[in-house]
Amino acid sequence: VAAPAPQAAAQPAAAEEPETYEGTVVSAPLVGTFYAANAPDQPPLVSVGDTVTRGQTLCIIEAMKTMNSIESPCDGKISRILVQDGELVEFHQPLIVIE
């Protein structure tokens, strides 16, 4: 009886490095739908390049028919918006970067 041929060890998938950002990252505090404006016919609350102050509303996340305002944790300038209007976001997902 022949012994079975040894199988090559499975290579673990390369773990993806989480992207790092310069500045303060505003993350989703809950799972829901990201909205950049108060209403579909209104302009976004913030855009890249805008100066924001601590406590200013940056976006809205709708969860279970409740609109949750996401506020700026600091003063600064919006350097990146990482999600699209209407996109489903996950808990702790980075949304906006403030320099």
N, C-alpha and C positions, 0 to 999 in steps of 0.2 A: 504494500500500500504506500503510495507516494504521499509525502507530507505536502500540505497546501503551501503554495508560494507565499512568502511574506508580502503583505501589502504595504505600499508606501504610506508613511504617517500623513494624515490629513493636515494640510497647512491651515492654521487658523487665519481667518480673514483679517486683513490689515485693519486695525481699529482706526476709524476716522478721527483725526484731530479736530476738536471743536474750534471753530474760527474765533480768533481773538480780535477785539476792537479797541481802538484808541479812544478813551473817553469813558463817559458813564453810559452803561447799557440799560435801557428801560425794558424790562421783561414782562411778559404777560403774567398777571397774578392769578389767572383762571383760564379755563378752556372756553372758547367761544368764537364769535365772528368779529374780526377786526374791521372797524369803520374809521376812515380818515376824517370824516365830516359829520356834522350833527344831523344832516339830512342829505338825500341823494342829489338835490338841486342846489346845495350849498358848496362853497369852496372848502378844501381841506383845512383842518384846524391848524396844522403846521406843514411846512415844506422844507426841503433841504435848503440850508442857508439862513433860515429864520432864527432870530434870537428869542429865547424863551426865558421865563423866570420861574423860580421854584413855585410849585402849586398850580401852574398854568396847565389847562387841559391839553393833552397832546393828541389823544385819540379816544375812541370808545370801543369797548368790547361788549357785545351782546351775548348774554348767557341766560338761557331759560326765560326769554322774553323780557329780561331786565337789562337796561343800558347802564354800563359801568364806565364812568369817566376814569381815564388813566392820566395821572398828573405828573408833571416834571418833578423829579426829586432834587433838582439843582438849577442854578442859572447857567446859561450857556448858549451854544449855537448848534442847531440840528445839522449833523454831518452825514447821517445816513438814515433812511427809512427802509427797513429790511423786509417788510411785508406789503402786500397789495390790498387795496380796499376790497372788502368782501371776503377775504381769505380766512379760513378756519385756522386759529392759532391754538397752540398747546400750552399747558402750564409751564412757566419759566422760559418760554420761547423768546429770544431777543426780538424786540419790535423796532426800537429807535435808538440811535447812538447820539449822545450830546457831548460836544467838546467843551 
